[in-house]
């Protein structure tokens, strides 16, 4: 029998990552892109802790860590003070942001894709999508008509897949012109921090990235809205001093310039029939906070395990509806946050920014607030809790259904996250005398069962001695109960997993 074909349109980070996952799970894919090769522009620079956890679970994290530079936090500069939002206390095996330009990330994903025998079909364009039929223009100009079983739109903000689905793109834009300048040189600021200057004329931000590179990001005022060729090194040094009242350092070369208007948009739907949208085809973000590529990779991770189970007939198609439900909730929440931050940091008046820098300074003195902010920025706080009823043990303080599974260590010294690399459903049972033989017999191809102990795990999960958690393949809590009940646990597993496939 021919296996269902997945057509992925767009070979950016999202399309490459999704293709890699589906190939590893045994599904044939075709990955096309109208470009001639991988992106050469630096674009996205930061990989957050939650994304690094995902890369770990898929066996990809090591080459990323080897190529990137670890960032310890974000430094905010007011007129008379500096505030460091520190990531080192994050409850993650990766308590930092990894600075790495997008072309390097794409190359790593592309290299791993090729180890699975796959290749990107470059200069191949989706010209039309109509009623599930794809019209492709090949490199020689000929046309191919294809009817894939599944269509993935990872083809950017002007997505042909989204257009063919008849889905609107909703959102707003900011009137200001934003400028990104990538500079090579030796500057007077740590290469292990993001630097945000809020205290003077207009704000400006520095993002370091390897090798020995820095990005300046700012909203240009009327005198600074010139063409790309006008941004000389002397002009950049003067611009930075006017905004930060500090000298930038020794600049050697301007390597890339981008000028644009920020839009924050999302598709009206992420899923329609056999078509799915992810990445920039589904949502476009302000660059503030570096959330865009991270959210896009998480789109791919959320859908991959669900589509895998459906194709293998191990789950009903209804589970695919949770892709839009969960990702739309998470995306809209992030978009609202980044819109507010962009407005406050770049659009608001100087006195508002001055107040903001003082508030950050005061909040950072309180560990609880500092940790909460860093937790949100790193996307560890990202969850789907409001997508599901939380009536289960309502007054129990343990992590809720839809939350990211907490990081903790087992009694034997291993990380709990080590268990997640199988990318199956992980059943964590704290009732040491629980009879789980029936579960093993019925669900063994799709689950791993663990009788869990250890103080660190008990502390992280705030569990009682008889509680149970089900961790989904993407590392989020799918089910929890304060008291082990074989009947209730089996009921949940039968909702996720198709019993006829057992």
C-alpha positions as CSV (number, residue, x, y, z in Angstrom):
1,X,0.0,0.0,0.0
2,X,1.3,3.5,-0.9
3,X,1.9,5.6,2.2
4,X,0.1,9.0,2.4
5,X,2.1,11.8,0.8
6,X,2.7,15.0,2.7
7,X,3.4,18.1,0.6
8,X,5.3,20.8,2.5
9,X,5.4,24.2,0.8
10,X,8.3,26.3,2.1
11,X,11.8,25.2,3.1
12,X,12.5,27.8,5.8
13,X,13.1,26.6,9.4
14,X,9.5,25.6,9.9
15,X,9.2,23.5,6.8
16,X,12.6,21.9,7.2
17,X,11.9,21.0,10.9
18,X,8.4,19.6,10.1
19,X,9.8,17.6,7.2
20,X,12.6,16.1,9.4
21,X,10.1,15.0,12.0
22,X,7.7,13.4,9.6
23,X,10.5,11.6,7.8
24,X,11.9,10.3,11.1
25,X,8.4,8.9,11.9
26,X,8.4,7.0,8.6
27,X,6.2,9.3,6.4
28,X,7.2,10.3,2.9
29,X,7.3,14.0,2.2
30,X,7.9,16.4,-0.7
31,X,9.4,19.7,0.4
32,X,9.3,22.4,-2.2
33,X,10.4,26.0,-2.3
34,X,10.4,28.6,-5.0
35,X,13.8,30.0,-3.8
36,X,17.0,28.7,-5.3
37,X,18.7,27.8,-2.0
38,X,18.5,28.3,1.8
39,X,18.1,31.8,3.1
40,X,21.3,33.9,3.2
41,X,19.8,36.7,5.4
42,X,20.4,36.6,9.1
43,X,16.7,37.3,10.0
44,X,15.9,35.4,13.3
45,X,18.7,35.3,15.8
46,X,17.5,33.9,19.1
47,X,16.5,30.4,20.1
48,X,14.7,30.3,23.5
49,X,14.9,27.7,26.2
50,X,11.5,26.0,25.3
51,X,12.6,25.6,21.7
52,X,16.0,24.1,22.8
53,X,14.0,21.6,24.8
54,X,12.1,20.6,21.7
55,X,15.3,20.3,19.7
56,X,16.7,18.1,22.5
57,X,13.6,15.8,22.3
58,X,14.0,15.4,18.5
59,X,17.8,14.7,18.7
60,X,18.9,18.0,17.1
61,X,20.1,20.2,19.9
62,X,23.8,19.4,20.0
63,X,24.7,21.0,16.6
64,X,22.7,24.1,17.5
65,X,24.6,24.4,20.8
66,X,27.9,23.9,19.1
67,X,27.2,26.6,16.5
68,X,25.6,29.2,18.8
69,X,26.5,31.5,21.6
70,X,24.7,31.3,25.0
71,X,23.0,34.5,26.1
72,X,22.6,34.9,29.8
73,X,19.9,37.5,29.8
74,X,18.6,40.9,28.7
75,X,20.2,44.1,30.0
76,X,17.9,47.2,30.2
77,X,19.6,50.6,30.4
78,X,17.8,53.6,31.9
79,X,19.3,57.1,32.4
80,X,21.0,56.2,35.7
81,X,20.7,52.4,36.1
82,X,21.0,49.1,34.5
83,X,18.7,46.1,35.0
84,X,19.6,42.6,34.1
85,X,16.8,40.1,33.4
86,X,18.8,36.9,34.1
87,X,18.0,33.6,32.5
88,X,20.3,31.4,34.7
89,X,17.5,30.5,37.1
90,X,15.2,29.1,34.5
91,X,13.9,25.7,35.4
92,X,15.2,24.1,32.2
93,X,18.3,22.2,31.1
94,X,18.9,25.2,28.8
95,X,18.7,28.3,31.1
96,X,19.7,30.8,28.4
97,X,18.9,32.1,25.0
98,X,21.0,30.8,22.2
99,X,22.2,33.4,19.7
100,X,22.4,31.9,16.2
101,X,21.6,33.5,12.8
102,X,18.8,31.9,10.9
103,X,20.9,30.7,7.9
104,X,23.0,28.5,10.3
105,X,19.8,27.1,11.9
106,X,18.4,26.3,8.4
107,X,21.7,24.7,7.4
108,X,21.7,22.4,10.4
109,X,18.1,21.3,9.7
110,X,18.9,20.9,6.0
111,X,21.9,18.7,6.7
112,X,19.9,16.5,9.1
113,X,17.1,16.2,6.5
114,X,19.6,15.0,3.9
115,X,20.8,12.2,6.3
116,X,17.3,10.8,6.0
117,X,17.6,10.6,2.2
118,X,15.5,13.7,1.5
119,X,16.1,16.8,-0.6
120,X,14.4,20.1,-1.1
121,X,12.9,20.7,-4.5
122,X,14.3,24.2,-5.1
123,X,12.9,26.5,-7.7
124,X,9.6,24.6,-7.5
125,X,6.6,26.9,-6.9
126,X,3.0,26.3,-5.8
127,X,1.1,28.4,-8.3
128,X,-2.4,27.4,-7.3
129,X,-4.2,25.3,-4.7
130,X,-7.8,24.5,-5.5
131,X,-10.0,21.8,-3.9
132,X,-7.0,20.0,-2.5
133,X,-5.2,19.9,-5.9
134,X,-1.8,21.5,-6.1
135,X,-0.4,23.1,-9.3
136,X,3.3,23.2,-9.3
137,X,5.7,25.1,-11.6
138,X,8.9,23.1,-12.0
139,X,12.4,24.6,-12.5
140,X,12.2,23.9,-16.3
141,X,8.9,25.8,-16.4
142,X,6.7,22.7,-16.8
143,X,3.6,22.2,-14.7
144,X,2.9,19.3,-12.4
145,X,-0.6,18.6,-10.9
146,X,-0.5,16.8,-7.6
147,X,-3.2,15.8,-5.1
148,X,-1.4,15.1,-1.8
149,X,-3.0,13.5,1.2
150,X,-1.8,16.3,3.4
151,X,-0.7,19.9,2.6
152,X,1.4,22.0,4.9
153,X,1.7,25.7,4.3
154,X,5.0,26.9,5.6
155,X,5.4,29.4,2.8
156,X,5.6,32.7,4.6
157,X,3.5,35.8,5.1
158,X,2.3,35.8,1.4
159,X,1.3,32.1,1.6
160,X,-0.1,30.5,-1.5
161,X,-1.5,27.7,0.6
162,X,-3.3,30.2,2.8
163,X,-4.7,31.9,-0.3
164,X,-5.8,28.6,-1.7
165,X,-7.5,27.7,1.6
166,X,-9.5,30.9,1.4
167,X,-8.3,32.0,4.8
168,X,-8.0,35.7,5.8
169,X,-4.9,37.2,7.4
170,X,-6.0,39.3,10.4
171,X,-3.9,41.9,12.2
172,X,-2.5,45.4,12.4
173,X,0.7,47.3,11.5
174,X,2.8,50.0,13.2
175,X,3.3,53.3,11.3
176,X,7.0,53.6,12.2
177,X,9.8,52.4,9.9
178,X,11.9,49.8,11.7
179,X,15.5,49.3,10.9
180,X,17.8,46.3,11.4
181,X,21.6,46.8,11.0
182,X,24.0,43.8,11.2
183,X,27.5,44.9,12.1
184,X,30.8,43.2,12.4
185,X,33.2,44.7,15.0
186,X,34.3,44.9,18.6
187,X,31.8,46.8,20.7
188,X,31.8,47.8,24.4
189,X,29.0,45.5,25.5
190,X,28.8,41.9,26.5
191,X,28.3,39.4,23.6
192,X,26.3,37.2,26.1
193,X,23.4,39.7,26.6
194,X,20.8,41.5,24.7
195,X,21.1,45.2,25.4
196,X,18.1,47.5,25.4
197,X,18.6,51.3,25.9
198,X,15.5,53.1,27.0
199,X,16.6,56.1,29.0
200,X,17.4,58.8,26.4
201,X,16.2,60.3,23.2
202,X,14.9,57.2,21.4
203,X,15.3,53.5,22.2
204,X,17.8,51.2,20.5
205,X,18.6,47.5,21.0
206,X,21.7,45.4,20.4
207,X,21.5,41.7,19.7
208,X,24.8,39.8,19.6
209,X,25.3,36.7,17.4
210,X,28.2,34.7,16.2
211,X,30.8,35.2,14.8
212,X,31.6,38.6,16.4
213,X,28.5,40.2,15.0
214,X,25.9,42.5,16.4
215,X,22.4,43.7,15.3
216,X,21.1,47.1,16.0
217,X,17.3,47.4,16.0
218,X,15.4,50.7,16.2
219,X,12.4,52.6,15.0
220,X,13.7,55.3,12.7
221,X,12.7,58.9,13.2
222,X,12.2,61.3,10.3
223,X,16.0,62.2,10.0
224,X,17.0,58.6,10.1
225,X,14.6,57.3,7.4
226,X,17.2,57.2,4.6
227,X,17.9,54.5,2.0
228,X,20.1,51.6,2.9
229,X,23.3,53.0,1.3
230,X,23.2,56.0,3.7
231,X,23.8,53.9,6.8
232,X,27.6,54.4,7.0
233,X,29.6,53.3,10.0
234,X,30.1,56.9,11.1
235,X,26.3,57.5,10.8
236,X,25.6,54.4,12.9
237,X,28.1,55.4,15.6
238,X,26.5,58.9,15.8
239,X,23.0,57.4,15.8
240,X,23.8,55.0,18.7
241,X,25.5,57.7,20.8
242,X,22.4,60.0,20.4
243,X,20.1,57.3,21.6
244,X,22.3,55.6,24.3
245,X,24.7,58.3,25.4
246,X,27.4,55.7,25.1
247,X,30.1,54.9,22.6
248,X,29.3,51.7,20.6
249,X,32.9,50.5,19.9
250,X,35.1,49.7,17.0
251,X,32.9,48.9,13.9
252,X,34.4,47.1,10.9
253,X,31.7,46.4,8.5
254,X,27.9,46.7,7.9
255,X,26.9,43.3,6.5
256,X,23.1,43.5,6.2
257,X,20.4,46.2,6.4
258,X,16.6,45.7,6.5
259,X,13.9,48.4,6.7
260,X,10.3,47.5,7.1
261,X,7.0,48.2,8.8
262,X,6.1,45.8,11.6
263,X,2.9,43.9,11.3
264,X,1.4,41.5,13.8
265,X,-1.0,39.2,12.0
266,X,-2.5,35.8,12.2
267,X,-4.5,33.6,9.9
268,X,-8.2,33.3,10.6
269,X,-7.8,29.5,10.6
270,X,-4.7,27.3,10.8
271,X,-6.5,24.1,9.6
272,X,-9.0,23.4,6.9
273,X,-9.8,20.0,5.5
274,X,-6.3,18.4,4.8
275,X,-4.5,21.7,4.8
276,X,-2.5,23.2,7.7
277,X,-0.7,26.5,8.1
278,X,2.3,27.1,10.3
279,X,5.1,29.6,10.8
280,X,4.8,33.0,9.0
281,X,2.0,31.6,6.8
282,X,-0.1,31.3,10.1
283,X,1.3,34.3,12.1
284,X,3.7,37.2,11.7
285,X,5.2,38.8,14.8
286,X,7.0,42.0,15.9
287,X,10.8,41.1,16.0
288,X,10.7,42.4,19.6
289,X,11.3,39.4,22.0
290,X,12.5,37.1,19.2
291,X,9.3,35.0,19.4
292,X,8.5,34.4,15.7
293,X,10.8,31.5,14.7
294,X,10.4,29.9,18.1
295,X,6.7,29.9,17.8
296,X,6.9,28.6,14.3
297,X,9.0,25.6,15.3
298,X,6.5,24.9,18.0
299,X,3.7,24.9,15.4
300,X,5.6,22.1,13.6
301,X,6.2,20.2,16.8
302,X,2.6,20.4,17.9
303,X,1.2,19.1,14.6
304,X,3.8,16.4,13.9
305,X,2.9,13.9,16.6
306,X,-0.8,14.3,16.0
307,X,-0.5,13.8,12.2
308,X,1.8,10.9,12.8
309,X,-0.8,9.1,14.9
310,X,-3.6,9.8,12.5
311,X,-1.6,8.5,9.4
312,X,-0.7,5.4,11.4
313,X,-4.4,5.0,12.3
314,X,-3.5,5.1,15.9
315,X,-5.7,8.2,16.6
316,X,-8.9,9.6,15.2
317,X,-8.8,12.6,12.9
318,X,-10.6,14.7,15.5
319,X,-7.2,15.1,17.3
320,X,-6.1,17.3,14.4
321,X,-8.7,19.9,15.4
322,X,-6.7,20.5,18.5
323,X,-3.8,21.9,16.4
324,X,-5.7,25.1,15.6
325,X,-7.4,25.2,19.0
326,X,-4.0,25.1,20.9
327,X,-1.8,27.1,18.5
328,X,-4.3,29.8,17.9
329,X,-4.7,30.4,21.7
330,X,-0.9,30.5,22.2
331,X,-0.2,32.7,19.1
332,X,-2.9,35.2,20.0
333,X,-1.5,35.5,23.5
334,X,2.0,36.1,22.3
335,X,0.9,38.6,19.6
336,X,-1.0,40.7,22.2
337,X,2.1,40.7,24.5
338,X,4.6,41.6,21.7
339,X,2.2,44.3,20.4
340,X,2.2,46.0,23.8
341,X,6.0,45.7,24.3
342,X,6.6,47.1,20.8
343,X,4.3,50.0,21.5
344,X,5.8,50.8,24.9
345,X,9.5,50.4,23.9
346,X,9.5,52.0,20.5
347,X,6.3,54.0,20.0
348,X,5.5,55.5,23.4
349,X,6.7,58.9,24.6
350,X,10.0,59.2,26.4
351,X,8.4,59.6,29.8
352,X,6.5,56.3,29.4
353,X,9.8,54.6,28.5
354,X,11.5,56.2,31.4
355,X,8.8,54.9,33.7
356,X,9.1,51.5,32.1
357,X,12.8,51.3,32.7
358,X,12.2,52.2,36.4
359,X,9.5,49.6,36.8
360,X,11.7,46.9,35.3
361,X,14.4,47.9,37.7
362,X,12.1,47.7,40.7
363,X,10.4,44.4,39.6
364,X,13.8,42.9,39.0
365,X,14.7,43.4,42.7
366,X,11.9,41.0,43.6
367,X,13.0,37.5,42.6
368,X,9.4,36.3,42.1
369,X,8.7,39.0,39.5
370,X,12.1,38.6,37.8
371,X,11.7,34.8,37.4
372,X,8.1,35.3,36.1
373,X,9.3,37.7,33.4
374,X,12.2,35.5,32.3
375,X,9.9,32.5,32.4
376,X,7.5,34.2,29.9
377,X,10.3,35.5,27.6
378,X,11.9,32.1,27.4
379,X,8.4,30.6,26.4
380,X,8.5,28.1,29.3
381,X,5.3,29.7,30.5
382,X,3.6,29.0,27.2
383,X,0.7,26.6,27.7
384,X,-2.7,25.4,26.5
385,X,-4.4,25.3,29.9
386,X,-7.4,27.5,28.9
387,X,-8.0,25.2,25.9
388,X,-9.2,22.5,28.3
389,X,-11.6,22.2,31.2
390,X,-9.7,22.3,34.5
391,X,-12.3,20.7,36.7
392,X,-9.9,17.8,37.6
393,X,-8.9,18.3,41.2
394,X,-9.6,22.0,41.1
395,X,-7.8,22.9,44.3
396,X,-4.7,20.9,43.5
397,X,-1.7,23.2,43.0
398,X,0.1,20.7,40.6
399,X,0.8,21.8,37.0
400,X,-2.5,21.9,35.1
401,X,-3.6,20.0,32.0
402,X,-2.1,21.8,29.0
403,X,0.9,23.1,30.9
404,X,4.5,22.3,29.9
405,X,5.7,19.3,31.9
406,X,8.2,20.6,34.5
407,X,11.9,19.9,34.4
408,X,13.1,17.6,37.3
409,X,15.6,14.9,38.1
410,X,14.9,11.3,38.9
411,X,16.3,9.3,41.8
412,X,18.9,7.7,39.5
413,X,20.2,11.2,38.5
414,X,18.7,11.2,35.0
415,X,16.5,14.1,33.9
416,X,12.8,13.5,33.5
417,X,13.2,15.1,30.1
418,X,15.5,12.1,29.1
419,X,12.3,10.0,29.1
420,X,10.6,12.3,26.6
421,X,13.0,11.6,23.8
422,X,11.0,8.5,22.7
423,X,8.3,11.0,21.7
424,X,5.6,8.7,23.0
425,X,3.0,9.5,25.6
426,X,4.8,9.2,29.0
427,X,2.6,7.9,31.8
428,X,4.1,9.1,35.1
429,X,2.6,7.1,38.0
430,X,3.5,8.0,41.6
431,X,1.4,5.1,43.1
432,X,4.1,2.5,43.5
433,X,1.5,-0.3,43.9
434,X,-0.6,0.6,40.9
435,X,-1.5,-2.3,38.6
436,X,-0.5,-1.2,35.2
437,X,-0.2,-4.5,33.4
438,X,-3.5,-3.9,31.5
439,X,-2.3,-0.5,30.2
440,X,1.0,-2.0,29.0
441,X,-0.8,-4.8,27.1
442,X,-3.3,-2.4,25.5
443,X,-1.3,0.7,24.7
444,X,2.4,-0.4,24.6
445,X,3.2,0.7,21.0
446,X,2.3,4.3,21.9
447,X,3.1,4.9,25.5
448,X,5.9,4.5,28.0
449,X,5.0,3.8,31.6
450,X,7.1,4.9,34.6
451,X,6.7,4.4,38.3
452,X,8.2,7.6,39.5
453,X,9.9,8.6,42.7
454,X,12.3,11.2,44.0
455,X,12.1,14.5,45.9
456,X,12.9,16.7,43.0
457,X,10.1,15.3,40.9
458,X,7.7,15.5,43.8
459,X,8.6,19.1,44.3
460,X,8.3,20.1,40.7
461,X,4.9,18.3,40.2
462,X,3.5,19.1,43.6
463,X,2.0,15.6,43.5
464,X,0.5,13.4,46.1
465,X,1.7,9.8,46.7
466,X,-1.0,8.4,44.4
467,X,-1.1,10.9,41.6
468,X,-0.7,10.3,37.8
469,X,0.3,12.5,34.9
470,X,0.3,11.8,31.2
471,X,2.9,13.8,29.2
472,X,2.1,14.2,25.5
473,X,4.8,13.6,22.9
474,X,5.3,17.4,22.6
475,X,6.1,17.7,26.3
476,X,2.8,19.1,27.6
477,X,0.5,17.6,30.2
478,X,-2.4,15.9,28.6
479,X,-4.0,14.4,31.7
480,X,-3.5,14.6,35.5
481,X,-5.2,13.1,38.5
482,X,-4.5,13.4,42.2
483,X,-5.5,9.8,42.7
484,X,-4.6,6.9,40.4
485,X,-7.7,5.6,38.6
486,X,-7.1,2.9,35.9
487,X,-10.6,3.6,34.5
488,X,-10.1,7.4,34.2
489,X,-6.6,7.0,32.8
490,X,-7.8,4.5,30.2
491,X,-10.6,6.8,29.2
492,X,-8.2,9.6,28.4
493,X,-5.9,7.3,26.4
494,X,-8.8,6.0,24.4
495,X,-9.7,9.6,23.5
496,X,-6.1,10.2,22.2
497,X,-5.4,6.8,20.8
498,X,-7.7,4.8,18.5
499,X,-8.4,1.5,20.3
500,X,-9.0,-0.2,16.9
501,X,-5.3,0.3,16.1
502,X,-4.1,-1.5,19.3
